[in-house]
Amino acid sequence: MTHWRRTIRIKQHLDPAKPLWEVRDAIVAVLRNDRAYRNKHGAGDMYFMDLVDEMAEAPTVQDFDLCLSALYDWADANLVWIDGAA
């Protein structure tokens, strides 16, 4: 059984009825408020920060989905639960 260290909550923003930019921007705001991003002047996670910055620029749903997939991979490797199942 996996023991997750913490949770990042994005589920409330995953709404297929909303336009991409609105969903993307809300999730990016949550991720940029996470300690893995905020601590960029110290022990911040550069991969996570790059991933979030790339997500912020995702122009299509397909690009955004690729970023979400990479986020889930990062989270699995870092024992972070992404509360994102719609």
FENUR-V281423 format. One record per residue. N is the residue number from 1. RES is the residue in one small letter. PSI is psi in whole degrees, -180 to 180 (999 if undefined). OMEGA is omega in whole degrees, -180 to 180 (* if undefined). Layout:
n->N res->RES psi->PSI omega->OMEGA
n->N res->RES psi->PSI omega->OMEGA
This chain:
n->1 res->m psi->133 omega->179
n->2 res->t psi->136 omega->176
n->3 res->h psi->100 omega->-178
n->4 res->w psi->139 omega->-179
n->5 res->r psi->-33 omega->-179
n->6 res->r psi->177 omega->-177
n->7 res->t psi->140 omega->169
n->8 res->i psi->123 omega->-174
n->9 res->r psi->113 omega->177
n->10 res->i psi->-5 omega->-175
n->11 res->k psi->-41 omega->-176
n->12 res->q psi->-17 omega->-178
n->13 res->h psi->-10 omega->-179
n->14 res->l psi->87 omega->-177
n->15 res->d psi->109 omega->-178
n->16 res->p psi->-14 omega->179
n->17 res->a psi->-15 omega->-179
n->18 res->k psi->154 omega->178
n->19 res->p psi->154 omega->-178
n->20 res->l psi->-49 omega->-175
n->21 res->w psi->-35 omega->-179
n->22 res->e psi->-45 omega->178
n->23 res->v psi->-49 omega->-179
n->24 res->r psi->-49 omega->-177
n->25 res->d psi->-37 omega->179
n->26 res->a psi->-42 omega->180
n->27 res->i psi->-41 omega->178
n->28 res->v psi->-39 omega->178
n->29 res->a psi->-43 omega->178
n->30 res->v psi->-46 omega->-177
n->31 res->l psi->-36 omega->179
n->32 res->r psi->-16 omega->176
n->33 res->n psi->-6 omega->180
n->34 res->d psi->150 omega->-177
n->35 res->r psi->-27 omega->178
n->36 res->a psi->-24 omega->178
n->37 res->y psi->-45 omega->-175
n->38 res->r psi->-31 omega->-175
n->39 res->n psi->32 omega->-174
n->40 res->k psi->-18 omega->178
n->41 res->h psi->-2 omega->179
n->42 res->g psi->-110 omega->-176
n->43 res->a psi->36 omega->180
n->44 res->g psi->155 omega->-179
n->45 res->d psi->105 omega->-175
n->46 res->m psi->-38 omega->179
n->47 res->y psi->-45 omega->179
n->48 res->f psi->-45 omega->-179
n->49 res->m psi->-44 omega->178
n->50 res->d psi->-41 omega->179
n->51 res->l psi->-45 omega->180
n->52 res->v psi->-42 omega->179
n->53 res->d psi->-37 omega->176
n->54 res->e psi->-41 omega->178
n->55 res->m psi->-39 omega->-179
n->56 res->a psi->-23 omega->-179
n->57 res->e psi->3 omega->-177
n->58 res->a psi->116 omega->-175
n->59 res->p psi->-18 omega->-177
n->60 res->t psi->164 omega->177
n->61 res->v psi->-40 omega->180
n->62 res->q psi->-44 omega->178
n->63 res->d psi->-41 omega->178
n->64 res->f psi->-43 omega->179
n->65 res->d psi->-38 omega->177
n->66 res->l psi->-41 omega->178
n->67 res->c psi->-41 omega->178
n->68 res->l psi->-41 omega->178
n->69 res->s psi->-44 omega->178
n->70 res->a psi->-36 omega->177
n->71 res->l psi->-45 omega->178
n->72 res->y psi->-39 omega->177
n->73 res->d psi->-45 omega->178
n->74 res->w psi->-46 omega->-178
n->75 res->a psi->-43 omega->178
n->76 res->d psi->-43 omega->-178
n->77 res->a psi->-24 omega->-176
n->78 res->n psi->11 omega->179
n->79 res->l psi->43 omega->178
n->80 res->v psi->125 omega->177
n->81 res->w psi->125 omega->175
n->82 res->i psi->112 omega->179
n->83 res->d psi->85 omega->-173
n->84 res->g psi->2 omega->179
n->85 res->a psi->125 omega->-177
n->86 res->a psi->999 omega->*
